[in-house]
Amino acid sequence: MILAIYGLYQRPGGINKKQFVESPADYLVISYLVWTILTTGSWFDLSKAMMPFASFYFVTALALNSVQRLNKFLTCWVTGLALTMLLTICSIYGFEIVAGTTDLTNQFLGRLALNTWIYNNPNSLGHGIVALIPAAYIWFVWKRNVTSKLLGIAIIAGSAQVTFLTQSKGAYLCGAAAVTASLMFRRRKIVQIFTLVCVMTAGIGALKLLPRMEELDTKEAGIAGRLLIWQMAYNAMVNTRTGEGWKKFEAWIDTDDYGLIHKATHGSYVNVGADLGYIGLMLFVGILYANGRTLLQAKVEPELVDLERCQRLLLSLTVSFSASAWMIDRAYHTDFFILAGAVAAFHRLLVEPIKNQENTELKILHQNSHIELDQKARLRNLIPDMTDSAQPIALAQNLVSPHDVKISQFSDSSQNEIFMNGRLKREECEPAMFYGLKWRHLQWIDAACIVALLICVISAWNYLMTSFISF
């Protein structure tokens, strides 16, 4: 990370302060980290703990300053997930590359796990690999050649098998949400409605057939314990308002067999709410909102297929993370900040052409204003001399009609501009469809949307822990 920061400073143009606040997500991430420090106490120690998160976010957002870099970065992301899936598949068929994977799977009564620091339990493995199913479709199948499509189909099949064998109920639900969002994105309304109807009918029916989905009820011990923890976390948020502090909320459950045991919150929203209170949860939801609005609102030119592929993949990963956040603790993982940084980099790439276009138009208008002033000055100089009989000839020779004035072509513009009757007229018509992203700053409507999302999250949290929804 130190080398990455050093590389940013050494690149042409270096870094200036304005680059750290070029997207709405920048303000939200900074506010989220500052709020975490202020509400936890021990500011110096917390500042050191937050520095890696800030570094991951801003290095990602600033380093991926071209479509090629963003494409390579996301290729590495998908490749990493694919390699994880391959390592797990090998253990299924007797080629245990990661030692201890088989024994770990046996400890979980046959539920597949990978003996690594991140994926050492079935739930984390399931939530990680299920995101690869829509990601592989977008990255290897969508608008690709036949060879790439065959590779993508193989990766999708392997990911589905791994997810199935983890028997993770949350991973099944998360996968359904991510696949649905990927299939509906940029489709016609009738296709979106049809897809949604299929998911709500046949999709739910298919989910019931998956392993352990029949246990999705409050009578199941795991769900009952999770809802009890959610009630503890909710009380911590309501009673303290600002939360108990970063990583300070702990849930302890008294059991008959093991006595008092410590349990995780099993939910990022729940975890953040208990630790950082209402404001912290609002900022966490706000970052996800910024990701979603950027990716849904941005319009990519049809010929920029690689950039649109990046857009689709980032949206799929955002939906996958947002769904998983209801079931596993990922709020304090670096992948949250890396994903937000990648979306912020995409935001910068889409906003930059609009800035360039506006700068070009300002230069054109500036040039036109000089031409108008020059014409008026020449006209004033002609008026005193028009006392002799040659005044019509002098006027004809010296007065230049504004209809004949042309603006020279700028180096950063592909079109000539003609000044006619005080107006700009393009020789080539502008496209009817707008491409790019005009959303640059947080506005009151964004604040209202973020608060509305916060209310929805808290309402869903409250409803689930009191009236659990089963299929």
Protein Blocks (a to p, Z undefined) as FASTA:
>chain_A
ZZmmmmmmmpghiaafklmmmbfklmmmmmmmmmmmmmngpmllmmmmmmmmmmmmmmmm
mmmmcfklmmmmmmmmmmmmmmmmmmmmmmmnopafbghklmmmmmnnopacdddfklmc
fklmmmmmmmmmmmmmmmmmnopafklmmmmmmmmmmmmmmmmmnopaklmmmmmmmmmm
mmmgopafklmmmmmmmmmmmmmmmmmmpghklmmcfklmklmmmmmmmmmmmmmmmmno
nonbehkaccddddfklopadddehiaklmmmmmnommlmmmmmmmmmmmmmmmmmpccd
fklmmlmmmmmmmmmmmmmmmmmmmmbccklgmklmmmmmmmmmmmmmmmmmmmmmmmmm
mmmmmmmmmmmmmmmmmmmmmmmmmmbfklmmmmmmmmccfklpccdddfkbcbdcddee
hiacdfbdcdfbdcdjfbfbdcfklmmmmmmmmmmmmmmmmmmmmmccdZZ
